[in-house]
């Protein structure tokens, strides 16, 4: 049995990571069209930044667009499309807030609850219980907002049920670094397994030769088999 047979299945984990689909703007299809329509209906087709809507422009209707506060390229599709992350804006406002800091976007699009929580966690880490106790919101509102902020990589758990604010782009970079490390470890383990298997074959072959030499009384053949076994054992897997 391989000495690594009971280690975690790094290859399977890597395949699962590869399967994560980010909300790439160039690959959005019918599912995005439906989600975008629902967001606009939720916001009553009113720009959440400037308040304009098609009723203000009878002869030249505004084109309303659905904007990601945290860009889809940083998040898996399901996380990128949570309610808090999507907002209806007009084309002009879209160009103004695209790529802006999350706090600014929350402020300019009326996401006051999320902004308050994010600023509190930016100043100091807090527990969910503390936030529920100290915000003028119901526990359900706090928990729901926190859940979506976590999906958006705007906050992260740091243990002991405490949270701190984080940067979505940095969080993605950290995830990419962890994935690269995982791939390196997977490749290294594969190399070690191959080297150990080669070593096992060499030793087994020479043990058979050693046994035959003992039975036949061939001293020269016996010494040669022993020397080959010593050479194989001196060559560690990391050197192969």
Buried (B, 14 or more C-beta within 10 A) or exposed (E): EEEEEEEEEBEEEBEEEEEEEBBEEEEBEEEBEEBBEBBBEEBEBBBBBBEBBBEEEEEEEBEBBBBBBBBBBBBBBEBBBBEBBBBBBBEEBBEBBEEEEBBEBBBBBBBEBBBBBBEBBBEEBBEBEBBBEEBEBEEEBBBBBBBBBBBBBBBBEEEEEBBBBBBBBEBBEBBEEEBEEBBEBBEEBEEBBEBBEBBEEBBEBBEEBBEEBEEEEBEEBBEBBBEBBEEBEEBEBEEE
